[in-house]
Structure formats: C-alpha cells, structure tokens
C-alpha cells in the first residue's frame, strides 16, 4: 500500500502537473490545447487514389471525373447540391423583415457589380462545370467540380471565361488520382483572388498566407501552418463561415471562441473588454500586410480610349491605377482598419430596391452602443462609384462580359447598351437613363491575425489621438474629455495639494513651538 502511495506521489502526480503545465503553455502561446492538435491530426487520411481501377481510364470530360467520384462517394453529391458553395444563395431574413433568397447569385457589390449576364466569367470561381447562363441545372450532381476543392497535385486550374471548366492543359487523370482533403491552396484559388486579383476584395485574404511568417498571420504561418478547414470545420459539405457581403445574419458562423474561449486572457480587465470589443479589433491592428487591396473603384471614369483602343496606366507607387474597362482605382497596403459596431446582422440593398441620398451603403452593419450583442469590429470599407438608373432610382446590373456587339461593356464600351442588356437579362426594368452614384460596402476583417506582442496596446485607444477618436456612443477613458469635469477634477487636485501643504506647514510650526516651550 505504501509503495502505491509512493508511486502516486513520485510518478503520477508529477506527470499530471507536467500535463497541465504543457496544456497551459499551449493555450497561452498557441491559443489552443494539445488535445485540439491531436484531434486535428487524427482526422482520417484519404486513401491512395492511384490504386483505383476506375480512375485509371482516360477521362473525356471533367464531368466523367465527377461520375467516377460519385460512384464511391455516393452521398456527397446530394450534400453539396444543397450547400451555399454550390447554390450561391440561401434563405435569409433581412433587417426589414423580408425573407428572401440571398447570396452571390443575386447580390450587387461595388467591385465587378454582379454575376447576372456575366456568368461565364464569374463562374471561374464556382465549384461546378458549365454555369454559363441562368438555365444552369443546379440539381444535376454531374455538374459538380470535385477537383477544384480536392486536388492535391497542385496542377488543377479553371479556365477564365469558360463557365468554370478546367484549363485545357489540365491532366484530369493525374488530378483524379491525387485527391485528398482540401488544402489552403484549394480554398485560396477562389477566395484569395475575388474581385479580379490577389487580395483585391477582402484585404485580409491573399496568396501570401500560403507561406508566411507569424507577423503576417499567427495561425497560418509556416511554424503552425493551420489549414483553413481547422476553423471552417466542414460537416457534410457545409462550410461554416458567413461573408456579410452576401449574407444577412450570423448563422453558420466561425468564431474565435471555438478555440480560444470567451476568456482567453489571464488579465481580467482584458477579458471584460470582450463584452464590447471583438477579438479581431485588438489582434488585427493592420491588414493588407503584403499585397495591396482595393479601396476605391470609380466606374464613371471607365471608357477612355487611345487611338480607339482601351489602355492601362499605373502610378509610380502602383497603388493608383487606371484602365479603360474599369476606370480609376486606388489601392493601399499596411492599412489601419476602420471600426464599426456590429451585432451579427447586416442590411442589404437588393435589385429593385429604391435608393436615396448621395451615398448608398450596400450592406450596412447593424449595431450600436445601445443595441444588444453589439461589439466593435475592424472593417475594410470599400468605396466607389457605380451605375444606377436615375429615373427608377435603382442600382443597375450591367452586362460586362461578352463578345463585341453583344452590348457587353468590356467589348463595346457603351454604358446604355450594357445597362439595357444586363437589366433585361435579370428581368428588371431600365428607364434608359443612367448615372453614377457613390457606394460603400463593408468587409469585416478576420484573417491576418497578429501575434500577441503585436496586438493593440491600451494607449492605441485610450488616448486623445487613439484609433476610436471618431467613434460614437462610447466613453473611452483617456480619450473623452468633459470641460466641466476636468475643471472640477483640477480643483480637487489643487485643493488636495493645498490642504496637504497647509496641514504639513502647521504640523512643522506646531512641532517647533513645542520644542521652544
């Protein structure tokens, strides 16, 4: 019995203590526990697909590859056909109470505006084959592109402007035999390059994340090398994570608390901040750290030609750009975010909605100091000018992509024809009168998380020139001042000093008198 007690005291208790120390260290340094790492590592590895006879034959089309995939993975097709990644829409409730079908399929933005009539180009980033017009069959699983997400050969690529079809030089047999869990490069092939180029749209998603140092992103740096799917943990082909430019609420959301809990700090004061300040606000002090991101896009200046042909011009710093197809654009890098109250709900200006004012906020964030669940979040605000109907007071979906003579703006450079063709395609009225209006869109920042030592310090906000100096509805110690209170406080300080000085003087004098007596 004594030996058992000695064994427990000498071996087991120290081992338990070591385990808790290691666990504490991982939470403090890495933000997650060793148990989490083990769970991630134990996810089943895919089998060696080079050994399957069904993948040895020559594939005549990418759809034939999908048929071969579905012969074994017979439930996966049905799962994907109901997903937002496939449908590009979901049933959502707007802030005004309307229940609508909402998504990339029918939302306008202030980048390339919208997909209606431009599908052959936009569907380069769709997880399917052949979505070239509104007659695409969303219920046919053979149209699914399994390879764009599951290629592990690094050789798969979509062909630009061909409705999501693979590039002609892709060896379908090689790719089909080298598939596995989605890699960061698979996700990045679309999400890094939205808006026409690397980091153009989001500002915090770019190619550099595939191989970066921790000062660029503490999660995806080469030492930790987390996969996108570790946070966007997919079940039955539903990928969690709402993009608020195309969604209206926070269902199916990815949060920091999944790994870090709601009290990640040892400092209780910092944990109290969590009630009103998002994790991202302090831990993403800057964005667009490597590649610049677009901040301004003025469609109204597009269409200038030289010798009857479109042209492009770059400024010396490469951050100001003009080209005939798109107009003027301004980009930036190493940017300080703007900040906004946000409670997980977003408004949207939809096709057919009446607009007013000089500036249209395409997806206004819901939140405020007195609105429940609201926190301060960092935001990239994209600004620009885009085409609208001056009579109907609605935004216009122009036709941009197509051959010469089709009314496509990038071929014919005729805004009126582009507006007429685009609006007819989506069955929306067009008065024949157009202009350009200022627009804004909000892109919440969630990536490019800095290490703890680079997070914001107290004085970044708690000072007169702090980051939240123009932020309404919030009292910030060290920033907000009230003249009357300042004077009252100063009087108290002066009175205290005088009182102590007078008291001390009388004590000294009294002591001298006592000695003399």
Protein Blocks (a to p, Z undefined) as FASTA:
>chain_A
ZZmmmmmmmmmmmmmmmmmmmmmmmmmmnopafklmmmmmmpccdddfklpmklmpccfb
fklmmmmmmmmmmmlmmmmmmpmklnopacdddfkopacdddjklpccfknopaghplmm
mmmmccbehiabfkbcfkbmklpcfklmmocnlpaccdehigopacfklcfklmmmmgcd
ddfklmmmmmmmgghiahklnopacfklmoccfklomklpmklopafklmmpceehiagh
idfklccbfehiacfklmnojblbfblklmmmmmmpcfklmmmmbghklbccdfbdcfkl
goiaeehiacddddfkopaccdfklopadddehiacdddddehiacdddehiacedjbdc
fbaceddfklghiacdddddddddddddfklopacdddfbdcehilpaklnopaklmmmm
mmmmnopacehiacddddddddddfehiacfklmccfklmmcfklmklmcghiacehkac
cfklmmmmmmmmmmmmmmmmmmmmmmmmmmmmmmmZZ
